[in-house]
Amino acid sequence: MKKIAIINGPNLDRLGQREPEIYGRATLADLEQALRAEVAGQAVELEFFQSNHEGAIIDRIASLADRKFSGIIINGAALTHTSVALRDALLGAGVPAVEVHISNIYKREEFRQRSLTAPACLAVITGLGLEGYHAALRFLLKR
Ligand code: DQA
């Protein structure tokens, strides 16, 4: 049984309503349903977690290591650009992670073009919309 966590950071609870011209109209619940459908019938457990609180996300990442998760898909949202603590949590957990951004962060404001967390991840997928989460999931399941 492979266990993969999908972690979403601040403001992603408002997906579907929040700046839809950038992030689209699908909600986080739609994403969860689509990812669950993708692995239906496989020996895969998906765990979804969203928080607007940095510490809660860090606590969750540490718990994934303790609970022997095989992969993390992380969209740290704005914390990507600011949080040394989130980077350290990913490094400390030692669970293979793929960073996903719905928008292409390199086409946006300069402050979004730097990711503090990317060096703690195996790969970064940016700009594929919600498809990026599916690509990350497929990648982690093939490893
Ligand atoms: C985001 C990009 C971030 O810059 C932004 O703060 C987000 C979402 C994305 O998925 O495109 O909240 O991570």
Boltz pocket constraint, residues with backbone or C-beta under 6 A from the ligand:
constraints:
  - pocket:
      binder: B
      contacts: [[A, 10], [A, 11], [A, 12], [A, 75], [A, 76], [A, 77], [A, 78], [A, 79], [A, 80], [A, 100], [A, 101], [A, 102], [A, 103], [A, 104], [A, 105], [A, 112]]
      max_distance: 6.0
